[in-house]
Amino acid sequence: MPSHPAGDERRPKPDLAGGQQAMLTLLALFATAALTAIAAIAVNNLVRFPRLTARQGCDQRGGAEMRRRNAERVSMLIPARDEAATIGDTVALALAQEPPPGEVFVLDDHSDDATARIAISSAEGSKRFKLICGQPLPPGWMGKNWACHQLARAAGGDVLVFTDADVRWRPDALAALLVQMEALDADLLTVWPTQTTVTWGERLTVPLMALAILGYLPVQLAHATVFPIAAAANGQCMAFRRAAYAAIGGHDAVRGAIVEDIRLAQRIKAARLHLRMADGAGLVGCRMYASSSAAIDGYTKNILAGHGGRVSLLLLSTVFHWLIFLFPWFWLTLGAAWPAPGYPLWPLALIAAGIGVRGLTAYATRQRVADALLMPLSVLLMTWIAARAVLWQWRYGGVKWKGRIVPNRGKEPTA
């Protein structure tokens, strides 16, 4: 009598090693394809992404008189809430543009500090400056959107430049922006300021903005197509032609949007108007957050909205970044237990590619190239930030920012 049921000895045993190898190979192929695409886009943008240069302001046809007339058409609009630490320099630098803008308006959004007093003092009596006291926040509005809406209503310029209270403008920056705006035929020109990072929390998070824009979005798609998914913008510096701003409904049309800059860019595309992007290249700079905790809070505020308010998309994005930036390190570390062809050269190549694209985008935007070595830590920190954003959504129904609870009203429209 057989000691086992009939046919049992013929049943194939599962090939665990073969299954592991196949899965590992598929993951490695996916990571390779993704990093290759990101690298190709980053190289393309390194060459093709427009940049502000000081020479642009000086070389403009028509000379100094035309530059002066163009600047006179500009309203620089600065929303400010509890910005006493930065608003003084911001106002002084805005008024010191050569040639100066027609007007510089600051809206004090119910600050609890000396923002208003410092702004007025820094203007030194300039007739081009005006302080606006913000009205109470109406239901359904984000604070910044309401502030920008009030600023736009008060402004008299043909070009509306919305800029944050922590953005620094070199004296020739506005002239260069106007030249680039004309050269690119922009209805909305959004400038990506050169970011200053000090604390570790800033260094691990803020430069990822450059990776996302330069590594994931070919500039030609943003400029030459009407697809909303190919729209990007930075609310730290957005210059609109007034007619285009009015045509898309201005900030009123995105009143409840947390990432209002992207929503405005999408509306520009939907209206068949011209969205253009440019790098600040040191002429326009910013330190977004003054501490690690502020950087983590800021990214927690924006990360879910940046994924359309969809937790599922945020989860997919997190898994994607784990696969391309963390998986190769796991594979290299556990390679003996995960048999697969190409070890150890393949995981080493993937690690080098991940560090390389992060370093390339840092180089292109004048940030610390060596911090690319910290990319795995950045991914882990962003994972925690994503989890925290979901927790905020569950606990508060939205996000916390500058003492306000901002409810998530569901998926935001893309146009």
C-alpha positions in Angstrom: 0.0 0.0 0.0 1.3 3.5 -0.8 2.1 5.6 2.2 0.6 8.7 0.5 -2.6 9.3 -1.3 -2.6 8.3 -4.9 -1.0 10.8 -7.1 0.4 12.9 -4.2 4.0 12.2 -5.2 3.2 13.6 -8.7 1.8 16.9 -7.4 4.3 19.7 -8.2 5.8 21.5 -5.2 5.6 25.3 -5.3 8.8 26.9 -6.5 9.2 29.6 -3.8 12.6 30.7 -5.1 11.3 31.0 -8.6 8.2 33.0 -7.5 10.4 35.3 -5.5 12.7 35.8 -8.4 9.9 36.6 -10.8 8.4 39.1 -8.5 11.7 40.7 -7.7 12.5 41.0 -11.4 9.1 42.6 -12.2 9.7 45.2 -9.4 13.2 45.9 -10.7 11.9 46.3 -14.3 9.2 48.7 -13.1 11.7 50.8 -11.1 14.1 50.8 -14.0 11.4 52.0 -16.4 10.1 54.7 -14.0 13.6 56.1 -13.2 14.6 56.1 -16.9 11.5 58.1 -17.7 12.1 60.5 -14.8 15.7 61.0 -15.8 14.8 61.7 -19.4 12.2 64.3 -18.3 14.7 65.9 -15.9 17.4 66.2 -18.6 14.9 67.7 -21.0 13.7 70.3 -18.5 17.3 71.1 -17.5 17.8 72.2 -21.1 14.3 73.6 -22.0 12.9 75.1 -18.8 12.8 78.9 -19.0 14.8 80.9 -16.5 14.8 84.5 -15.4 18.1 86.3 -15.9 19.2 89.7 -15.0 20.3 90.3 -18.6 16.7 90.0 -19.7 15.7 93.2 -18.0 18.7 95.1 -19.4 18.4 93.8 -23.0 14.7 94.6 -23.5 14.0 96.5 -26.7 13.1 100.1 -26.1 15.5 100.6 -23.3 14.9 102.1 -19.9 11.8 104.0 -20.9 9.9 100.9 -22.1 11.0 99.0 -18.9 9.7 101.9 -16.8 6.3 101.9 -18.7 5.9 98.2 -18.4 6.7 98.2 -14.7 4.1 101.0 -14.1 1.4 98.6 -15.3 2.3 96.1 -12.6 0.5 95.6 -9.2 2.5 93.5 -6.8 0.1 91.9 -4.4 1.2 90.4 -1.1 -1.2 88.5 1.3 0.2 88.4 4.8 -1.0 86.7 8.0 1.4 86.8 11.0 4.4 87.6 8.8 6.2 90.1 11.1 9.5 88.2 10.7 9.6 88.6 6.9 7.2 91.3 5.7 9.6 94.2 6.2 12.2 92.9 3.8 9.6 91.8 1.4 8.0 95.3 1.1 11.3 97.0 0.9 12.6 94.7 -1.9 9.3 95.0 -3.8 9.5 98.8 -3.8 13.3 98.7 -4.6 12.7 97.0 -8.0 14.4 98.8 -10.9 12.2 100.1 -12.4 9.7 100.0 -9.6 6.1 98.5 -10.0 3.2 100.9 -10.3 1.9 99.8 -6.9 2.7 97.4 -4.0 -0.3 96.3 -1.9 -0.1 94.3 1.3 -3.3 92.8 2.8 -3.0 92.2 6.5 -5.2 89.1 7.1 -6.1 89.6 10.8 -2.5 89.1 12.0 -1.9 88.7 15.7 1.6 90.2 15.4 3.1 93.4 14.1 2.8 92.6 10.4 0.8 95.7 9.6 3.0 98.1 11.5 6.3 96.7 10.0 4.9 96.7 6.5 4.0 100.4 6.8 7.3 101.3 8.3 9.3 99.5 5.6 7.4 101.4 2.9 9.0 104.6 4.2 6.1 106.7 3.0 6.1 105.5 -0.6 3.1 106.6 -2.6 3.3 103.3 -4.4 2.5 101.4 -1.2 -0.9 100.7 0.3 -1.9 98.5 3.3 -5.3 96.9 3.1 -7.0 95.6 6.2 -8.5 92.2 5.4 -12.3 91.6 5.8 -13.6 88.7 7.8 -13.2 85.3 6.2 -16.5 84.3 4.5 -17.8 80.7 4.7 -16.4 78.5 2.0 -13.2 80.5 1.4 -9.6 79.5 2.1 -7.8 82.4 3.9 -5.1 83.0 1.2 -7.7 82.9 -1.6 -9.9 85.5 0.1 -6.9 87.7 0.7 -5.8 87.5 -2.9 -9.4 88.2 -4.1 -9.5 91.4 -2.0 -6.1 92.4 -3.3 -7.1 91.9 -7.0 -10.2 94.0 -6.5 -8.2 96.8 -5.1 -5.4 96.7 -7.7 -5.3 98.9 -10.7 -2.5 97.3 -12.8 -2.8 95.5 -16.1 -0.4 92.8 -14.7 -1.2 91.3 -11.3 1.8 89.7 -9.6 0.7 87.7 -6.5 3.7 87.0 -4.3 4.0 85.6 -0.8 5.2 87.5 2.1 8.4 85.4 2.4 9.5 85.8 -1.2 12.7 87.8 -1.9 13.1 89.9 -5.1 16.4 91.0 -6.4 16.3 94.6 -7.8 16.2 93.4 -11.4 13.8 90.5 -10.8 10.6 92.2 -11.8 12.1 93.5 -15.1 13.3 90.0 -15.9 9.8 88.6 -15.1 8.1 91.1 -17.5 10.5 90.4 -20.3 10.0 86.6 -19.9 6.3 87.1 -19.7 6.3 88.9 -23.1 8.8 86.5 -24.7 6.7 83.5 -23.7 3.4 85.2 -24.6 2.1 84.2 -21.1 -1.3 84.9 -19.7 -0.1 83.4 -16.5 3.6 83.2 -15.8 4.4 81.2 -12.6 7.9 81.5 -11.3 9.5 78.9 -9.1 11.6 80.8 -6.6 15.0 79.5 -5.6 14.4 77.8 -2.3 16.5 78.4 0.8 16.5 75.5 3.3 18.2 75.5 6.7 16.9 72.8 9.0 16.8 69.1 8.3 13.1 69.0 7.9 13.3 71.7 5.2 16.2 70.0 3.4 14.3 66.7 3.3 11.0 68.1 2.0 11.3 71.4 0.2 13.6 70.3 -2.7 11.1 67.6 -3.6 9.1 70.3 -5.3 11.8 70.7 -7.8 12.0 66.9 -8.3 8.2 66.8 -8.9 8.2 69.6 -11.5 11.4 69.0 -13.3 11.3 65.2 -13.1 7.6 64.4 -13.7 6.3 67.2 -16.0 8.0 67.9 -19.4 7.8 71.7 -19.8 6.5 71.3 -23.3 3.4 69.5 -22.1 2.7 72.3 -19.6 3.2 75.0 -22.2 1.8 73.5 -25.4 -1.2 71.4 -24.3 -4.6 72.1 -22.8 -4.6 69.0 -20.6 -5.4 69.9 -16.9 -3.1 67.1 -15.7 -0.2 68.9 -17.3 -0.8 72.1 -15.3 1.5 73.2 -12.5 2.0 76.5 -10.7 3.7 77.9 -7.6 1.5 80.3 -5.6 4.7 82.0 -4.2 4.9 83.9 -7.5 2.1 84.1 -10.1 1.9 86.9 -12.7 -1.4 87.2 -14.5 -2.5 89.5 -17.3 -5.6 91.1 -15.7 -7.8 90.1 -18.6 -6.8 86.5 -18.3 -7.3 86.6 -14.5 -10.8 88.0 -15.0 -11.6 85.5 -17.7 -11.1 82.5 -15.5 -13.0 84.0 -12.5 -9.9 84.8 -10.4 -9.5 83.5 -6.9 -13.3 83.6 -6.6 -13.4 80.5 -8.9 -11.1 78.6 -6.6 -12.2 80.0 -3.3 -12.2 76.7 -1.3 -9.1 75.2 -3.0 -6.1 74.4 -0.8 -3.8 74.2 -3.8 -5.3 77.2 -5.5 -2.2 77.8 -7.6 -2.6 74.5 -9.5 -6.4 75.0 -9.8 -5.8 78.5 -11.3 -3.3 77.1 -13.8 -5.8 74.4 -14.8 -8.4 77.0 -15.4 -6.0 79.0 -17.6 -5.5 75.9 -19.7 -9.3 75.1 -19.8 -9.9 78.6 -21.1 -7.3 78.0 -23.9 -5.1 80.7 -22.4 -1.3 80.5 -22.1 0.2 79.0 -19.0 4.0 79.4 -18.8 6.5 78.4 -16.1 10.0 79.8 -15.3 12.7 79.2 -12.8 13.6 82.1 -10.5 17.3 81.3 -10.9 18.3 83.3 -7.9 16.5 86.5 -8.9 13.4 85.4 -7.0 14.0 83.4 -3.9 12.1 82.1 -0.9 12.5 80.3 2.4 9.1 78.6 2.6 9.3 77.4 6.1 11.3 78.7 9.1 11.7 75.3 10.9 11.4 71.6 10.5 8.0 71.5 12.2 6.7 74.3 9.9 7.9 72.4 6.8 6.2 69.2 8.0 3.0 71.1 8.8 3.0 72.8 5.5 3.4 69.6 3.5 0.8 67.9 5.6 -1.6 70.7 4.6 -1.0 70.4 0.9 -0.2 66.7 0.2 -3.7 65.3 0.1 -5.1 68.3 -1.8 -2.2 67.9 -4.3 -3.6 64.4 -5.0 -7.1 65.8 -5.7 -8.3 65.0 -2.1 -8.2 61.3 -2.9 -6.7 59.1 -0.2 -6.4 56.3 -2.8 -4.2 58.4 -5.1 -2.1 59.5 -2.2 -1.6 55.8 -1.3 -0.6 54.9 -4.9 1.8 57.8 -5.0 3.4 56.6 -1.7 3.8 53.1 -3.0 5.2 54.4 -6.3 7.9 56.3 -4.5 8.7 53.4 -2.2 9.2 51.2 -5.3 11.6 53.5 -7.1 13.5 55.1 -4.2 13.4 52.5 -1.4 13.0 49.1 -3.0 16.5 49.1 -4.5 18.0 49.7 -1.1 16.0 46.8 0.3 17.1 44.6 -2.6 20.8 45.5 -2.1 20.6 44.8 1.6 18.6 41.5 1.3 20.0 40.3 -2.0 21.3 37.0 -0.6 17.7 36.0 0.5 16.1 37.4 -2.7 17.8 35.5 -5.6 17.4 37.4 -8.9 19.6 38.1 -11.9 21.7 41.2 -12.0 22.5 41.3 -8.3 24.3 43.4 -7.0 24.8 45.6 -10.0 21.2 46.1 -10.8 20.1 47.4 -7.4 23.2 49.6 -7.3 22.3 51.1 -10.7 18.8 51.8 -9.5 20.1 53.5 -6.3 22.5 55.6 -8.4 19.7 56.6 -10.8 17.5 57.6 -7.9 20.2 59.7 -6.3 21.1 61.1 -9.8 17.7 62.4 -10.7 17.3 64.0 -7.3 20.7 65.6 -7.6 20.1 66.8 -11.1 17.0 68.6 -10.1 18.8 70.1 -7.1 21.6 71.3 -9.4 19.0 72.8 -11.9 17.3 74.8 -9.1 20.5 75.9 -7.2 20.0 73.7 -4.1 22.3 71.3 -2.3 23.2 68.5 -4.7 24.8 66.4 -1.9 21.4 66.2 -0.2 20.3 63.8 -3.0 22.1 61.1 -0.9 19.3 61.6 1.7 16.5 60.7 -0.7 15.5 57.5 1.2 15.0 59.6 4.3 13.0 62.1 2.3 10.7 59.3 1.1 10.2 58.0 4.7 9.5 61.5 6.0 7.0 62.1 3.2 5.3 58.7 4.1 4.8 60.0 7.6 3.5 63.3 6.3 1.0 61.5 4.0 -0.2 59.4 7.0 -0.5 62.5 9.1 -2.6 64.2 6.4 -5.0 61.2 6.3 -5.2 61.4 10.1 -6.0 65.1 10.0 -8.7 64.3 7.5 -10.2 61.7 9.7 -9.9 63.7 12.9 -10.7 67.2 11.7 -12.4 66.7 8.4 -9.7 68.8 6.8 -6.4 70.4 7.6 -5.0 72.8 10.2 -3.2 75.9 9.1 -2.3 79.2 10.9 -4.8 78.6 13.6 -7.7 77.7 11.3 -9.4 74.4 10.5 -9.9 74.1 6.8 -12.5 71.4 6.0 -12.1 69.2 3.0 -15.2 69.7 0.9 -14.5 66.7 -1.3 -12.8 66.4 -4.7 -11.8 69.8 -6.1 -12.6 70.5 -9.7 -9.7 70.4 -12.1 -11.0 73.2 -14.3 
